[in-house]
Amino acid sequence: MTWHDDADVVLVGAGGAALAAAVAAVRENVSVLLLEAGPQPGGTASISGGAFWIPRRAGLMMR
């Protein structure tokens, strides 16, 4: 397969961080190429329900 494309920013994997980076780049008027091998974007964030683990957070340590 031969393929060629140009972009200012190339992101490999469409997880939460890459999607945020893509939005930031587009807001700066640069071209973005976002590559994802999986069937849907989101990475592990898509199955976490959007929750983030914050180590040593006081409210969680008391439980």
C-alpha positions, 0 to 999 in steps of 0.5 A: 500500500502506498500512501502520502499525506502532509500534516503539521501535527501527527497523532498516533492513537486517538485516546483522551490525550491525543484528542485533546492535543488535536483540538488544541492544534486545530485551534491554532490553525494547524493541520492535524492527522489523527491515526487510530488502529482500533474500531473506535476512538477514545482509548482506555478513556472510552471504557473508564466513563471519563473517571481519572485516578488521582493517586494519594487523593485524601478522599479516596485514601480514607476509604 
